[in-house]
Amino acid sequence: MALKNLGVQVDHLFSCDVNQQVKKTIMANFPPKVFYDDLTTRDNSKAAAADVYVAGFPCQPFSSAGKQQGFDDELGRGTIFFKVRAYIKAKLPKVFILENVSGLLRLNGGEYFAAIMRSLNAMGQYNITWKLLNTKEHGIPQNRKRLYFVGIKKSVDKGTFSWPEPVAHRPLENFLERRKGRPSKTDLPPKSSTHAHANVREVIKILEKKGHDPLNEPWVVDCDSTFAYMSYNKEHSLCITTRRNKGHWITNRGRYMTLSEMLGFQGMWKPEDGLKIAVSPQQLGKQIGNAMSCNILERIFVRVLPAAGLVSGRRLHDRWQAAAATTAPGAAPSMPPKQKKRSRSTSPVKSKQGQKRVAGAPPAKAARKGKA
């Protein structure tokens, strides 16, 4: 999605997920040449070679919301990273991008993070860098801090890659659907949702005592937890996660987020932009909460593809930076055209895990195809 937003032609070589509901969404929107149902059984010697490999290995073993078992995760998720590394070592893509939760940096005194960095550097083929990036600092008001790794193959690295600098985000209200009117204090989560009902009612009382008007102001409440762990904010959405498949409560709407709003907070296409819905609302909500933010990926691709010689920098446009630099604070960047109207780039590249081919290698006599 991020590559298509940038006008980069994608030859989607393969994708992989053990969740069959995720597979339905991928196949409906970005069908790869090959789909692997289980990364742990993939024969990397036979897998296609991609220019760009993108993987988000399971975060639960490293997340503060889980048991934090790291590589010892009882479900085996902690060692998926080494399966990801196995592909990189076998096929040596020109670029890889990996993502995980920020808790990976701190867990067990940073032991797991250090082990991952040692493992990646031990291949000896890549210049590797990492950074914590927060979605709300890159144009979209969602407080979503994630750890990103970027590796560029030394033999193609031009030395120009730099992480995107923070830019202002648009106002929260811009990401919400039009209000149908002021809700009342009785517009609450159902009483059957004991914690949510009590939490929203209590938050409204607290905000009113502080002089706020939560029935007019868009306060976002992460209400589906005990009160001690509940939080709320007016400047940005709280982090959307797979456990919050309904999103969060919006006080001046008197409802949970819609799926369209949740997609917007992740910088993703909506159905009107060409997204095909192939699963239930509950499953789609989980997938939105488990995905990488599209705006973050766009901004990384704008910088890493030229640095690896895969796409000319003159052909890529960072619309998030441009909006922050040329318009009033919080103004929206121009949206790329809808999927069905997207123009195809003349030269391809690769990207993967999806493994996909991305277009954009410098136009030589014969344009080189890229894969991902």
Sequence and secondary structure as in RCSB ss.txt:
>XXXX:A:sequence
MALKNLGVQVDHLFSCDVNQQVKKTIMANFPPKVFYDDLTTRDNSKAAAADVYVAGFPCQPFSSAGKQQGFDDEL
GRGTIFFKVRAYIKAKLPKVFILENVSGLLRLNGGEYFAAIMRSLNAMGQYNITWKLLNTKEHGIPQNRKRLYFV
GIKKSVDKGTFSWPEPVAHRPLENFLERRKGRPSKTDLPPKSSTHAHANVREVIKILEKKGHDPLNEPWVVDCDS
TFAYMSYNKEHSLCITTRRNKGHWITNRGRYMTLSEMLGFQGMWKPEDGLKIAVSPQQLGKQIGNAMSCNILERI
FVRVLPAAGLVSGRRLHDRWQAAAATTAPGAAPSMPPKQKKRSRSTSPVKSKQGQKRVAGAPPAKAARKGKA
>XXXX:A:secstr
 HHHHTT  EEEEEEE S HHHHHHHHHHS  SEEES GGG  TTTS   SEEEEE   GGG TTS   GGG TT
SGGGHHHHHHHHHHHH  SEEEEEEETHHHHHHHHHHHHHHHHHHHTT SEEEEEEEEEGGGBTS B  EEEEEE
EEETTT  S       B    GGGGS    S   TT  S TTSHHHHHHHHHHHHHHHHTT  TTTS  EEE SS
 GGG EEESSSB    TT TT  EETTTTEE  HHHHHHHTT   GGGT    S HHHHHHHHHTS  HHHHHHH
HHHHHHHTTSS GGG   HHHHHHHHSSTT        GGG    SS EEEETTEEEE      SS   BB 
